[in-house]
Amino acid sequence: MLVLFPNSDLRTAKLRPALVVQANDLNTGLQQVLVAMISSKLMRANHPSRIFVSRATSGRDTGLLVDSVVMTDNLATVSLNAVSRVIGTMPAMNEVDAALRYTLGL
C-alpha cells in the first residue's frame, strides 16, 4: 500500500510503499495499521531483518515500480487516514515472517 510513512523525527512524513505486518483479524477497534517501510535503496538489503523484492519475480504482484527492500526493522503504526491506496500483495510472506522474528527477537 502507499502510506504517509512517518520519518524518525515524527514531525515529517513521506508518501511511500509499505507492507502491512499485522494479523488480518487483529480487530483492535483502533483506526490504525502496523506497517513496515519499503525502500528502493538496495544497499539496505543485506540484513536479516530486510527482504529484497525483485520486480522481475515476486515483485510483479506487489505493485512496486522498482526492485525494493522491505525493512521489518522500520515499523510504524499509522492511521488508516494515512493510507493512500493499496498497490498490490506480497507473496513472500515466509521471508517476511522470518525477518519479523529476527527484528522482534521471537
MIDOTOR-196608 format. One record per residue: residue in three letters; chain; x, y, z of N, C-alpha, C, CB in turn. Coordinates in nm, 2 decimals, padded with zeros to 4 digits. Glycine has a CB too. Example, Ala and Ser with C-alpha at 12.3 -4.5 7.8 and 13.67 -1.06 7.14 Angstrom:
REM residues 2
[atom "ala", "A", [01.32, -00.57, 00.78], [01.23, -00.45, 00.78], [01.32, -00.33, 00.78], [01.13, -00.45, 00.90]]
[atom "ser", "A", [01.28, -00.22, 00.71], [01.37, -00.11, 00.71], [01.29, 00.00, 00.79], [01.41, -00.06, 00.57]]
END
This chain:
REM residues 106
[atom "met", "A", [00.08, -00.12, 00.00], [00.00, 00.00, 00.00], [00.09, 00.12, 00.00], [-00.09, 00.00, 00.12]]
[atom "leu", "A", [00.03, 00.23, -00.05], [00.10, 00.36, -00.03], [00.05, 00.43, 00.09], [00.08, 00.45, -00.16]]
[atom "val", "A", [00.14, 00.47, 00.17], [00.11, 00.53, 00.30], [00.19, 00.65, 00.34], [00.12, 00.42, 00.41]]
[atom "leu", "A", [00.14, 00.74, 00.41], [00.22, 00.85, 00.46], [00.30, 00.80, 00.58], [00.13, 00.97, 00.50]]
[atom "phe", "A", [00.42, 00.76, 00.55], [00.51, 00.69, 00.65], [00.59, 00.80, 00.73], [00.61, 00.59, 00.58]]
[atom "pro", "A", [00.58, 00.79, 00.86], [00.65, 00.90, 00.94], [00.80, 00.88, 00.94], [00.60, 00.89, 01.08]]
[atom "asn", "A", [00.87, 00.99, 00.93], [01.02, 00.99, 00.95], [01.05, 00.97, 01.09], [01.08, 01.12, 00.89]]
[atom "ser", "A", [01.17, 00.94, 01.13], [01.21, 00.91, 01.26], [01.20, 01.03, 01.36], [01.35, 00.86, 01.27]]
[atom "asp", "A", [01.19, 01.15, 01.30], [01.17, 01.27, 01.39], [01.03, 01.28, 01.43], [01.22, 01.39, 01.31]]
[atom "leu", "A", [00.94, 01.20, 01.37], [00.79, 01.21, 01.40], [00.73, 01.34, 01.37], [00.77, 01.17, 01.54]]
[atom "arg", "A", [00.80, 01.43, 01.30], [00.74, 01.56, 01.26], [00.71, 01.57, 01.11], [00.84, 01.67, 01.30]]
[atom "thr", "A", [00.78, 01.48, 01.04], [00.76, 01.48, 00.89], [00.73, 01.34, 00.85], [00.89, 01.54, 00.82]]
[atom "ala", "A", [00.68, 01.33, 00.73], [00.64, 01.20, 00.67], [00.65, 01.21, 00.52], [00.49, 01.16, 00.71]]
[atom "lys", "A", [00.66, 01.09, 00.46], [00.68, 01.08, 00.32], [00.58, 00.97, 00.26], [00.82, 01.04, 00.28]]
[atom "leu", "A", [00.52, 01.00, 00.15], [00.43, 00.90, 00.09], [00.52, 00.79, 00.03], [00.34, 00.97, -00.02]]
[atom "arg", "A", [00.50, 00.67, 00.07], [00.59, 00.56, 00.03], [00.52, 00.43, 00.04], [00.72, 00.56, 00.11]]
[atom "pro", "A", [00.57, 00.33, -00.03], [00.51, 00.20, -00.02], [00.54, 00.14, 00.12], [00.56, 00.10, -00.13]]
[atom "ala", "A", [00.45, 00.06, 00.17], [00.47, -00.01, 00.30], [00.40, -00.14, 00.29], [00.42, 00.08, 00.42]]
[atom "leu", "A", [00.44, -00.23, 00.38], [00.38, -00.36, 00.39], [00.30, -00.37, 00.52], [00.48, -00.47, 00.37]]
[atom "val", "A", [00.18, -00.41, 00.52], [00.10, -00.43, 00.64], [00.16, -00.56, 00.70], [-00.05, -00.45, 00.61]]
[atom "val", "A", [00.19, -00.55, 00.83], [00.25, -00.67, 00.90], [00.17, -00.71, 01.02], [00.40, -00.63, 00.94]]
[atom "gln", "A", [00.05, -00.66, 01.04], [-00.03, -00.71, 01.15], [-00.12, -00.82, 01.10], [-00.11, -00.59, 01.21]]
[atom "ala", "A", [-00.18, -00.89, 01.19], [-00.27, -01.00, 01.16], [-00.40, -00.94, 01.09], [-00.31, -01.08, 01.28]]
[atom "asn", "A", [-00.45, -01.02, 00.99], [-00.57, -00.97, 00.92], [-00.69, -00.95, 01.02], [-00.61, -01.07, 00.81]]
[atom "asp", "A", [-00.70, -01.04, 01.12], [-00.82, -01.04, 01.21], [-00.78, -00.98, 01.34], [-00.87, -01.18, 01.22]]
[atom "leu", "A", [-00.69, -00.88, 01.35], [-00.65, -00.82, 01.47], [-00.76, -00.75, 01.55], [-00.53, -00.72, 01.45]]
[atom "asn", "A", [-00.85, -00.68, 01.47], [-00.97, -00.62, 01.53], [-00.95, -00.55, 01.66], [-01.07, -00.73, 01.54]]
[atom "thr", "A", [-00.86, -00.45, 01.67], [-00.84, -00.38, 01.80], [-00.95, -00.27, 01.82], [-00.70, -00.32, 01.80]]
[atom "gly", "A", [-01.02, -00.24, 01.71], [-01.12, -00.13, 01.73], [-01.05, 00.01, 01.70], [-01.18, -00.13, 01.86]]
[atom "leu", "A", [-00.92, 00.01, 01.68], [-00.85, 00.13, 01.65], [-00.84, 00.15, 01.50], [-00.71, 00.13, 01.72]]
[atom "gln", "A", [-00.85, 00.27, 01.46], [-00.84, 00.30, 01.31], [-00.69, 00.32, 01.27], [-00.92, 00.43, 01.28]]
[atom "gln", "A", [-00.62, 00.21, 01.29], [-00.47, 00.22, 01.26], [-00.43, 00.09, 01.21], [-00.39, 00.27, 01.38]]
[atom "val", "A", [-00.30, 00.09, 01.15], [-00.25, -00.03, 01.09], [-00.10, -00.03, 01.11], [-00.28, -00.05, 00.94]]
[atom "leu", "A", [-00.04, -00.15, 01.14], [00.10, -00.16, 01.16], [00.17, -00.20, 01.03], [00.14, -00.27, 01.27]]
[atom "val", "A", [00.27, -00.12, 00.99], [00.33, -00.14, 00.86], [00.48, -00.14, 00.87], [00.29, -00.03, 00.76]]
[atom "ala", "A", [00.55, -00.20, 00.77], [00.69, -00.20, 00.75], [00.73, -00.11, 00.63], [00.75, -00.34, 00.74]]
[atom "met", "A", [00.83, -00.03, 00.65], [00.87, 00.06, 00.54], [00.93, -00.02, 00.42], [00.97, 00.16, 00.59]]
[atom "ile", "A", [00.90, 00.02, 00.30], [00.96, -00.04, 00.18], [01.05, 00.07, 00.12], [00.86, -00.09, 00.08]]
[atom "ser", "A", [01.17, 00.04, 00.09], [01.27, 00.13, 00.03], [01.32, 00.08, -00.11], [01.39, 00.15, 00.12]]
[atom "ser", "A", [01.35, 00.18, -00.19], [01.41, 00.14, -00.32], [01.56, 00.15, -00.32], [01.36, 00.23, -00.43]]
[atom "lys", "A", [01.62, 00.18, -00.20], [01.77, 00.19, -00.18], [01.82, 00.05, -00.15], [01.81, 00.28, -00.07]]
[atom "leu", "A", [01.86, -00.02, -00.26], [01.90, -00.16, -00.25], [02.02, -00.19, -00.16], [01.93, -00.22, -00.38]]
[atom "met", "A", [02.10, -00.09, -00.13], [02.22, -00.10, -00.04], [02.17, -00.14, 00.10], [02.30, 00.03, -00.04]]
[atom "arg", "A", [02.04, -00.12, 00.13], [01.99, -00.16, 00.26], [01.95, -00.30, 00.27], [01.87, -00.07, 00.29]]
[atom "ala", "A", [01.96, -00.38, 00.17], [01.91, -00.52, 00.16], [01.98, -00.62, 00.25], [01.90, -00.56, 00.03]]
[atom "asn", "A", [02.11, -00.61, 00.27], [02.19, -00.72, 00.32], [02.18, -00.72, 00.48], [02.33, -00.71, 00.28]]
[atom "his", "A", [02.07, -00.75, 00.53], [02.05, -00.77, 00.67], [01.94, -00.87, 00.70], [02.02, -00.63, 00.74]]
[atom "pro", "A", [01.94, -00.95, 00.80], [01.84, -01.05, 00.83], [01.70, -00.99, 00.85], [01.88, -01.13, 00.94]]
[atom "ser", "A", [01.69, -00.86, 00.89], [01.56, -00.80, 00.91], [01.50, -00.74, 00.79], [01.57, -00.69, 01.02]]
[atom "arg", "A", [01.56, -00.76, 00.67], [01.52, -00.70, 00.55], [01.50, -00.80, 00.44], [01.62, -00.59, 00.51]]
[atom "ile", "A", [01.41, -00.78, 00.35], [01.38, -00.87, 00.24], [01.39, -00.80, 00.11], [01.23, -00.93, 00.26]]
[atom "phe", "A", [01.47, -00.85, 00.02], [01.49, -00.80, -00.11], [01.37, -00.84, -00.20], [01.62, -00.84, -00.18]]
[atom "val", "A", [01.30, -00.75, -00.27], [01.19, -00.79, -00.35], [01.23, -00.75, -00.50], [01.06, -00.71, -00.31]]
[atom "ser", "A", [01.24, -00.85, -00.58], [01.28, -00.84, -00.72], [01.15, -00.81, -00.80], [01.36, -00.96, -00.77]]
[atom "arg", "A", [01.15, -00.71, -00.87], [01.03, -00.68, -00.96], [01.02, -00.78, -01.07], [01.05, -00.54, -01.02]]
[atom "ala", "A", [01.13, -00.85, -01.11], [01.12, -00.95, -01.21], [01.06, -01.08, -01.17], [01.26, -00.98, -01.26]]
[atom "thr", "A", [01.05, -01.10, -01.04], [00.99, -01.23, -00.99], [00.86, -01.19, -00.91], [01.09, -01.31, -00.91]]
[atom "ser", "A", [00.88, -01.20, -00.78], [00.76, -01.18, -00.69], [00.72, -01.03, -00.69], [00.80, -01.22, -00.55]]
[atom "gly", "A", [00.80, -00.94, -00.73], [00.77, -00.80, -00.73], [00.66, -00.76, -00.81], [00.89, -00.73, -00.76]]
[atom "arg", "A", [00.62, -00.84, -00.91], [00.51, -00.81, -01.00], [00.38, -00.79, -00.93], [00.50, -00.92, -01.11]]
[atom "asp", "A", [00.35, -00.88, -00.83], [00.23, -00.88, -00.76], [00.22, -00.77, -00.66], [00.21, -01.01, -00.69]]
[atom "thr", "A", [00.34, -00.72, -00.62], [00.35, -00.61, -00.51], [00.30, -00.48, -00.56], [00.48, -00.61, -00.46]]
[atom "gly", "A", [00.30, -00.45, -00.69], [00.27, -00.32, -00.74], [00.39, -00.22, -00.73], [00.16, -00.26, -00.66]]
[atom "leu", "A", [00.50, -00.27, -00.68], [00.62, -00.18, -00.67], [00.67, -00.15, -00.81], [00.73, -00.25, -00.59]]
[atom "leu", "A", [00.73, -00.03, -00.83], [00.77, 00.01, -00.96], [00.92, -00.03, -00.99], [00.76, 00.16, -00.98]]
[atom "val", "A", [01.00, -00.06, -00.88], [01.14, -00.09, -00.90], [01.17, -00.20, -00.79], [01.23, 00.03, -00.87]]
[atom "asp", "A", [01.29, -00.27, -00.81], [01.34, -00.36, -00.71], [01.34, -00.28, -00.58], [01.48, -00.42, -00.74]]
[atom "ser", "A", [01.30, -00.35, -00.47], [01.29, -00.28, -00.34], [01.33, -00.37, -00.22], [01.14, -00.23, -00.32]]
[atom "val", "A", [01.33, -00.31, -00.10], [01.36, -00.38, 00.02], [01.26, -00.35, 00.12], [01.50, -00.33, 00.07]]
[atom "val", "A", [01.20, -00.46, 00.18], [01.10, -00.45, 00.29], [01.19, -00.44, 00.41], [01.00, -00.57, 00.29]]
[atom "met", "A", [01.17, -00.34, 00.49], [01.25, -00.32, 00.61], [01.17, -00.34, 00.74], [01.31, -00.17, 00.61]]
[atom "thr", "A", [01.17, -00.47, 00.79], [01.10, -00.50, 00.91], [01.16, -00.44, 01.03], [01.08, -00.65, 00.92]]
[atom "asp", "A", [01.27, -00.38, 01.02], [01.33, -00.31, 01.13], [01.29, -00.16, 01.14], [01.49, -00.32, 01.13]]
[atom "asn", "A", [01.20, -00.12, 01.04], [01.15, 00.01, 01.04], [01.00, 00.00, 01.03], [01.21, 00.10, 00.92]]
[atom "leu", "A", [00.94, -00.02, 01.15], [00.79, -00.03, 01.16], [00.73, 00.09, 01.21], [00.76, -00.15, 01.26]]
[atom "ala", "A", [00.60, 00.11, 01.17], [00.53, 00.23, 01.22], [00.38, 00.19, 01.23], [00.54, 00.35, 01.12]]
[atom "thr", "A", [00.31, 00.25, 01.33], [00.17, 00.24, 01.34], [00.11, 00.36, 01.28], [00.12, 00.21, 01.49]]
[atom "val", "A", [00.03, 00.35, 01.17], [-00.02, 00.47, 01.11], [-00.17, 00.47, 01.11], [00.03, 00.48, 00.96]]
[atom "ser", "A", [-00.23, 00.58, 01.11], [-00.38, 00.60, 01.10], [-00.42, 00.55, 00.96], [-00.42, 00.74, 01.12]]
[atom "leu", "A", [-00.54, 00.49, 00.96], [-00.60, 00.45, 00.83], [-00.62, 00.57, 00.74], [-00.73, 00.38, 00.85]]
[atom "asn", "A", [-00.63, 00.69, 00.79], [-00.64, 00.81, 00.71], [-00.51, 00.84, 00.64], [-00.67, 00.93, 00.80]]
[atom "ala", "A", [-00.39, 00.78, 00.68], [-00.26, 00.80, 00.62], [-00.24, 00.71, 00.50], [-00.15, 00.78, 00.72]]
[atom "val", "A", [-00.33, 00.61, 00.48], [-00.32, 00.52, 00.37], [-00.38, 00.58, 00.25], [-00.40, 00.38, 00.41]]
[atom "ser", "A", [-00.30, 00.59, 00.15], [-00.34, 00.65, 00.02], [-00.42, 00.54, -00.06], [-00.22, 00.70, -00.06]]
[atom "arg", "A", [-00.36, 00.43, -00.08], [-00.42, 00.32, -00.16], [-00.35, 00.19, -00.15], [-00.44, 00.36, -00.31]]
[atom "val", "A", [-00.41, 00.08, -00.18], [-00.35, -00.05, -00.19], [-00.29, -00.06, -00.33], [-00.45, -00.17, -00.16]]
[atom "ile", "A", [-00.16, -00.11, -00.34], [-00.10, -00.12, -00.47], [-00.07, -00.26, -00.51], [00.03, -00.04, -00.47]]
[atom "gly", "A", [-00.08, -00.36, -00.42], [-00.05, -00.50, -00.45], [-00.05, -00.59, -00.33], [00.08, -00.51, -00.53]]
[atom "thr", "A", [00.01, -00.71, -00.35], [00.02, -00.80, -00.24], [00.16, -00.86, -00.24], [-00.08, -00.92, -00.26]]
[atom "met", "A", [00.20, -00.91, -00.12], [00.34, -00.96, -00.10], [00.33, -01.11, -00.09], [00.40, -00.90, 00.02]]
[atom "pro", "A", [00.37, -01.19, -00.20], [00.36, -01.33, -00.19], [00.47, -01.40, -00.11], [00.38, -01.38, -00.33]]
[atom "ala", "A", [00.58, -01.33, -00.07], [00.69, -01.40, 00.00], [00.67, -01.38, 00.15], [00.82, -01.34, -00.04]]
[atom "met", "A", [00.56, -01.42, 00.21], [00.53, -01.40, 00.35], [00.62, -01.48, 00.44], [00.38, -01.43, 00.37]]
[atom "asn", "A", [00.67, -01.60, 00.40], [00.76, -01.68, 00.49], [00.88, -01.60, 00.52], [00.79, -01.81, 00.43]]
[atom "glu", "A", [00.93, -01.53, 00.42], [01.05, -01.45, 00.43], [01.02, -01.33, 00.53], [01.11, -01.40, 00.30]]
[atom "val", "A", [00.91, -01.27, 00.51], [00.87, -01.16, 00.59], [00.85, -01.21, 00.74], [00.73, -01.09, 00.55]]
[atom "asp", "A", [00.79, -01.32, 00.76], [00.78, -01.38, 00.90], [00.91, -01.40, 00.96], [00.70, -01.51, 00.89]]
[atom "ala", "A", [01.01, -01.45, 00.89], [01.14, -01.48, 00.94], [01.21, -01.34, 00.97], [01.23, -01.55, 00.84]]
[atom "ala", "A", [01.20, -01.24, 00.89], [01.26, -01.11, 00.91], [01.20, -01.05, 01.04], [01.24, -01.02, 00.79]]
[atom "leu", "A", [01.06, -01.06, 01.05], [01.00, -01.00, 01.17], [01.04, -01.07, 01.30], [00.84, -01.01, 01.15]]
[atom "arg", "A", [01.05, -01.21, 01.29], [01.10, -01.28, 01.41], [01.24, -01.23, 01.45], [01.11, -01.43, 01.38]]
[atom "tyr", "A", [01.33, -01.21, 01.35], [01.46, -01.16, 01.38], [01.46, -01.02, 01.44], [01.55, -01.16, 01.25]]
[atom "thr", "A", [01.38, -00.93, 01.38], [01.37, -00.79, 01.43], [01.32, -00.79, 01.57], [01.28, -00.71, 01.34]]
[atom "leu", "A", [01.21, -00.87, 01.60], [01.15, -00.86, 01.73], [01.21, -00.96, 01.83], [01.00, -00.89, 01.71]]
[atom "gly", "A", [01.30, -01.04, 01.79], [01.37, -01.14, 01.88], [01.27, -01.25, 01.93], [01.42, -01.06, 02.00]]
[atom "leu", "A", [01.19, -01.29, 01.84], [01.09, -01.40, 01.87], [01.14, -01.54, 01.83], [00.96, -01.38, 01.80]]
END
